Amino acid sequence: MKNTRLFTTFLILISAAIFAQNGRFREKIEQVKSLKVAFITNELALTPDESAKFWPLYNAFDEKQRDLKKQKIGSFVDRRDDAALDKMSDKEVTALLAQMESNDEELYQLRKKFTASLKGVLPAIKIIKLKKAEEDFSRKLLQQYREKGGRK
């Protein structure tokens, strides 16, 4: 749950920073993706064979994960302040809670399926290192954003 919050916060901060930079959104996204690929490849010490099998799986997983997180964030955008939440009926709150739980379950199942698919591609230790590398990359990117004046 902590990782989901960190990643969601990271996405929001990166999105805001990217939008603020005069339409260079796609360029920045591609730059971050390239840095992430290099970081993960280095941290996992992927062989060319492992890399050829791993990246198509990872990219498909990452895209699905991003879509699910966009859905989750989208459902909260209109209700992010207390006044909007207070105006919701019990039925709406219950539906929103069910949607949140469903989304979290989908993310969990997606991760579980992805991990299972990796077992035929990477040794178990590299699968564990992948999770750590993803967290480390997010942490470093957020730290770099803060250091470069993201708090303006």
C-alpha positions in Angstrom: 0.0 0.0 0.0 2.9 2.4 0.9 4.5 1.6 -2.5 1.2 2.4 -4.3 1.0 5.8 -2.5 4.6 6.5 -3.3 4.1 5.7 -7.0 0.8 7.6 -7.2 2.5 10.7 -5.6 5.4 10.2 -8.0 3.1 10.1 -11.0 1.2 13.2 -10.0 4.4 15.2 -9.3 6.0 14.1 -12.6 2.8 14.8 -14.5 2.6 18.3 -13.0 6.3 19.0 -13.8 6.0 17.7 -17.3 2.8 19.7 -18.1 4.4 22.8 -16.8 7.3 22.6 -19.2 5.6 24.0 -22.4 4.4 21.0 -24.2 7.5 18.8 -23.9 5.3 16.1 -22.2 6.1 13.2 -24.6 9.8 14.0 -24.7 10.0 14.0 -20.9 8.0 10.7 -20.7 10.3 9.1 -23.2 13.3 10.4 -21.3 12.0 8.9 -18.0 11.3 5.6 -19.7 14.8 5.4 -21.2 16.3 6.2 -17.8 14.1 3.5 -16.2 15.1 0.9 -18.8 18.8 1.6 -18.3 18.5 1.6 -14.5 16.6 -1.7 -14.4 18.8 -3.3 -16.9 21.8 -2.3 -14.9 20.4 -3.2 -11.5 19.3 -6.7 -12.7 22.4 -7.3 -14.8 20.2 -8.6 -17.6 21.9 -10.7 -20.2 21.0 -9.9 -23.9 18.8 -13.1 -23.9 17.1 -12.2 -20.7 16.6 -8.6 -21.8 15.0 -9.7 -25.1 12.4 -11.9 -23.2 12.0 -9.6 -20.2 11.2 -6.1 -21.8 8.2 -7.1 -23.9 6.6 -8.6 -20.7 7.6 -5.7 -18.6 6.3 -3.1 -21.1 2.9 -4.8 -21.4 2.7 -5.1 -17.6 3.8 -1.4 -17.1 1.2 -0.2 -19.6 -1.6 -2.1 -18.0 -0.5 -1.0 -14.5 -0.4 2.7 -15.7 -3.9 2.4 -17.2 -5.3 1.0 -13.9 -3.6 3.7 -11.9 -5.0 6.4 -14.3 -8.5 5.0 -13.7 -8.0 5.1 -10.0 -6.7 8.7 -10.0 -9.4 9.7 -12.4 -12.2 8.5 -10.1 -10.8 10.7 -7.3 -10.0 13.9 -9.2 -13.6 15.3 -8.9 -13.8 14.3 -5.3 -10.5 15.4 -3.9 -11.7 18.1 -1.6 -13.7 17.6 1.6 -16.7 19.6 0.4 -17.1 17.2 -2.6 -16.7 14.2 -0.4 -19.2 15.5 2.2 -21.8 16.0 -0.6 -21.7 12.4 -1.7 -24.5 10.1 -0.8 -23.9 6.9 1.1 -24.6 5.0 -2.1 -22.0 7.0 -4.0 -19.4 6.6 -1.2 -20.1 2.8 -1.1 -19.7 2.6 -4.9 -16.4 4.6 -4.7 -15.1 2.4 -2.0 -16.0 -0.7 -4.0 -14.3 0.8 -7.0 -11.1 1.5 -5.0 -11.1 -2.1 -3.6 -11.6 -3.5 -7.1 -8.9 -1.4 -8.6 -6.4 -2.4 -5.8 -7.4 -6.1 -6.4 -6.8 -5.7 -10.2 -3.4 -4.2 -9.6 -2.5 -7.0 -7.2 -3.7 -9.7 -9.7 -1.8 -8.0 -12.5 1.4 -8.0 -10.4 0.9 -11.6 -9.4 0.3 -12.7 -13.1 3.4 -10.6 -14.2 5.6 -12.3 -11.5 4.4 -15.7 -12.6 5.2 -14.9 -16.2 8.7 -13.8 -15.2 9.5 -17.1 -13.5 10.2 -18.6 -16.9 12.4 -15.7 -18.0 14.5 -14.7 -15.0 15.9 -16.4 -12.0 14.0 -15.7 -8.8 16.6 -13.4 -7.4 16.3 -11.1 -10.3 12.5 -11.0 -9.9 13.0 -9.8 -6.3 15.7 -7.3 -7.5 13.2 -6.0 -10.0 10.8 -4.8 -7.3 13.6 -3.2 -5.4 15.0 -1.5 -8.6 11.5 -0.1 -9.4 11.2 1.4 -5.9 14.8 2.7 -6.0 14.2 4.3 -9.4 11.0 6.0 -8.3 12.7 7.2 -5.1 15.7 8.6 -7.0 13.6 10.3 -9.6 11.4 12.0 -6.9 14.6 13.1 -5.0 16.1 14.5 -8.2 12.8 16.4 -8.9 12.9 17.9 -5.5 16.6 18.9 -5.8 16.0 20.6 -9.1 13.5 23.0 -7.7 10.2 21.0 -7.8 9.1 22.8 -4.7 8.8 26.2 -6.3 
